[in-house]
Amino acid sequence: MSNYWNISGVPHKGWILEEVYDIRAEGQSADETQYETCMMCNNERIRYVHVVSHRDFGEEFKVGCVCAEKMTNDYVNPKKHEKQLINKSQMRIKWLKKEWKISKKGNSYLKITDHLIVIYQDRYTKKFKINIGDVLGTKQFEDIDQAKMAAFNGVEYMKEKDLW
């Protein structure tokens, strides 16, 4: 791959930050992660990918934070979005370490700010399902750790939508 900072015809300024995402958003370990390579500077092992676009260039670029700042001439938002993803990642790690209680029926549960989160095993499929408050989950998970991760994602979604 080339370093596009040294190639004419590729705009260096005027890019728009479209989104930022964590390629380990599902809680993968570092060993099982396929990191991105910055399309602008060719830096490897980018975890927090900044997707930028330019009206005069037909292709979106996936870049690291430093290149996103330079390309958008915005030295606040790329870092801010990345920090939010880092915080969410740290919350996910803490979530997985939480001590879940076991109900009389044998279900795992957590009570967080008056919201009850229950993980139970379907008696027919033997797969795990989740209830978050009054919301009955429809998805099924092979193991309890996948269900716990999905519960975290469900709680985060509900917080984003002001349903929490």
Secondary structure, DSSP 8 states (H G I E B T S, - for coil): ---GGG-TTS-SS--EEEEEEETTTT---GGG---B--TTT----BSEEEEEEETTEEEEEEE-HHHHHHHHT-SSHHHHHHHHHHHHHHHHHHHHHS--EE-TTS-EEEEETTEEEEEEE-TTT--EEEEETTEE----BSSHHHHHHHHHHHHHHHHHTT--
